[in-house]
Amino acid sequence: MTFTEKDFRKMMGRFPTGVAIVTTLYRDKPVGITINTLTSVSLAPPLVLFCLGKARVLFPAFFDSTHFAIHILSADQHTLSNAFAQPFENPWEGVNYDLSSTGCPLIPNTLGILHCRRDKRFNGGDHVIFLNHIENIQWGEDKHPLIYNQGAYGLPLGQAIQADILA
């Protein structure tokens, strides 16, 4: 191999992605984590995937869960994204949320929410790939999406704000 892990991370950072927060209920507590590895896989049936690092503090909560709520963030939600990217903080402090019929915490004022049932999990090196069946879609705000590119959030008019995304 003629490149390092840092080189690979830097190269993939050149590919802009959207930002989302995945939530679930674990041991009767709400958990959520910021991701930028959300991908549409299939229209029929409706499938999406996201990836989580096995070393993440909250990994067991997602590995054991069968249902998730994936919240697509808007450009003005970078503070929320950063809060859910920090492994040892309580991102729920000050966040009003409801629970879905499957028990997933629902964060208000996002661009939308994908209500998912885990279909399969695949080993992906130091990550696990979660393939999920979309059971419902909840439409939200009609704003610009939060974009992550080269270690920063890309905002309209070329502004950037430092990001703390780890998947």
C-alpha positions in Angstrom: 0.0 0.0 0.0 1.5 3.4 -1.0 -0.9 5.6 1.0 -1.6 6.0 4.7 -4.9 5.9 6.6 -4.6 9.7 6.9 -4.2 10.0 3.1 -7.3 7.9 2.5 -9.3 10.0 5.0 -8.1 13.2 3.4 -9.0 12.0 -0.1 -12.5 10.9 1.0 -12.9 14.3 2.7 -12.9 15.8 -0.7 -16.2 14.1 -1.4 -19.0 16.3 0.1 -21.7 14.5 2.0 -24.9 15.4 3.8 -25.1 15.2 7.6 -27.6 13.3 9.6 -28.3 12.1 13.2 -29.4 8.6 13.8 -31.4 7.9 17.0 -32.7 4.9 18.8 -33.8 3.9 22.3 -31.3 1.8 24.2 -31.9 0.5 27.7 -34.9 3.0 28.0 -32.6 5.9 27.2 -32.5 8.0 24.0 -29.2 7.7 22.1 -28.1 9.5 18.9 -25.0 9.9 16.8 -24.0 12.2 14.0 -23.2 10.4 10.7 -22.2 11.4 7.2 -22.3 7.9 5.7 -26.0 7.8 4.7 -26.6 6.3 1.3 -29.8 5.5 -0.6 -29.5 1.9 -1.8 -32.8 0.9 -3.3 -36.2 2.3 -4.2 -38.0 -1.0 -4.3 -37.9 -1.9 -1.5 -36.8 1.4 0.0 -33.4 0.8 1.6 -30.7 3.1 3.0 -27.4 2.3 4.7 -25.3 4.0 7.2 -22.0 3.0 8.8 -20.7 3.2 12.3 -17.2 2.7 13.7 -16.9 -0.3 16.0 -14.8 1.7 18.4 -17.5 4.4 18.9 -18.8 4.6 22.5 -22.4 4.3 21.4 -21.8 1.4 18.9 -23.4 -1.3 21.1 -26.6 0.7 21.3 -27.0 0.8 17.6 -25.7 -2.8 17.0 -28.4 -4.1 19.4 -31.2 -2.0 18.1 -33.7 -3.0 15.4 -35.2 0.4 14.7 -33.7 3.8 13.9 -34.8 7.3 13.1 -32.5 9.0 10.6 -32.8 12.8 10.8 -31.5 14.8 7.8 -30.0 18.1 9.1 -30.4 21.6 7.7 -27.6 24.0 7.2 -28.5 25.9 10.4 -28.2 22.7 12.6 -24.4 22.5 12.7 -24.5 23.0 16.5 -26.8 20.0 16.9 -24.6 18.0 14.6 -21.5 18.8 16.8 -23.4 18.0 20.0 -24.3 14.5 18.7 -20.7 13.9 17.4 -19.2 14.2 20.9 -19.0 10.7 22.6 -19.0 11.8 26.2 -21.4 14.7 26.3 -25.2 14.6 26.7 -26.5 15.9 23.4 -30.1 15.6 24.6 -29.8 18.4 27.1 -32.1 21.1 25.9 -33.5 19.1 23.0 -37.2 18.5 23.1 -38.1 15.3 21.4 -41.0 12.9 20.9 -40.8 9.1 20.6 -41.9 7.2 17.4 -44.2 4.2 17.6 -41.0 2.1 17.6 -39.5 4.0 20.5 -37.0 6.1 18.5 -36.4 9.7 19.7 -37.5 12.2 17.1 -35.7 15.5 16.8 -37.9 18.3 15.6 -37.2 20.9 12.9 -34.9 18.7 10.7 -35.3 18.5 6.9 -37.0 15.1 7.4 -36.9 11.8 9.2 -36.5 8.3 7.8 -38.1 5.8 10.1 -36.2 2.5 9.6 -36.1 -1.1 10.6 -32.7 -2.7 10.5 -32.6 -5.3 7.7 -29.0 -6.6 7.8 -25.6 -5.7 9.2 -22.3 -6.3 7.4 -18.8 -6.2 8.6 -16.9 -3.4 6.9 -13.4 -3.4 8.4 -13.4 -1.1 11.4 -17.0 -0.2 10.8 -20.3 -2.0 10.5 -22.7 -1.3 7.6 -26.3 -1.1 8.7 -28.8 -1.8 5.8 -32.2 -0.5 6.8 -35.7 -0.8 5.4 -37.6 2.5 5.3 -40.9 2.1 7.0 -42.1 5.7 6.9 -40.9 9.2 5.9 -41.7 12.3 7.9 -41.2 15.5 6.0 -39.8 18.5 7.8 -38.4 21.9 7.2 -37.8 23.1 3.6 -34.3 24.6 3.9 -30.8 24.0 2.6 -29.1 20.7 3.9 -26.1 20.6 6.1 -23.0 19.7 4.0 -19.7 18.2 5.3 -16.6 18.7 3.2 -12.9 18.6 4.0 -13.4 18.7 7.8 -15.9 21.6 7.8 -19.5 22.3 7.3 -20.2 23.9 3.9 -22.9 26.6 4.2 -24.5 28.8 1.6 -22.3 31.7 0.3 -19.2 29.6 0.8 -19.1 30.0 4.6 -17.6 27.1 6.6 -17.9 26.1 10.2 -15.7 23.5 11.9 -17.3 20.1 12.2 -16.8 17.2 14.6 -18.2 14.3 12.6 -16.9 10.8 13.2 -18.8 7.8 11.9 
